[in-house]
Amino acid sequence: FFHFYAGICSALKLTVPSHTIHGIEGQPLHLSVDYNFNATASEIQIIWLFERSQSNPKYLLGSVNQRVVPDLEYRHKFTLKPPNASLRINPLHLSDEGNYIVKVNVHGNGTIAASQKIQVAVDVPVTKPTVHTEPSSGVVEYIGNITLKCAVDRGTRVAYQWMKNGKHLHAGPNYIFS
């Protein structure tokens, strides 16, 4: 059990990253949260919720002072170490993409509360590309066309760029991209 002693002003400031946090599938992800207040606190409550678009927020875990109460379904995935409000997700899955909501309640003379939302995107590393030629036998110089097809098995936000001798190729009479 711990107490904070300070002035009478009862503002609670909760700071989270303002941009989308990108994590890598299969890796841990740390959602950094800071809060401060100037009030006397007998209890500090931290609650974490998760929402995907078009679905109700789900309770992940929460704490009152040092005691953490996880949703048993997710108890091995999410870590909270109060009084720090930051959340650790390990390991990260594609299904973890969405909004994470943190709410802090500080109870003293009265209760002051603040909540913030953190947007999380999950990236899948791009696998090594494979290139196929059609026709596979190649073509005779100056006669016929050859098609090169590049593909990757996995990866989010994949962008393709063709190069020849270290220089980017651009569409023109000799090259058609599709």
ABEGO torsion letter per residue (X at the ends): XBBBBBBABABBBBBBBABBBBBBBGBBBBBBBBBBBBBBBABBBBBBBBBBBGBBBBBABBBBEABBBBBAAAAAABBBBOABABBBBOBBBAAABEBBBBBBBBBBABBBBBBBBBBBBBBBBBBBBBBBBOBAAEBBBGBEBBBBBBBBABEBGBBBBBBBGGBBBBBBAABBBX
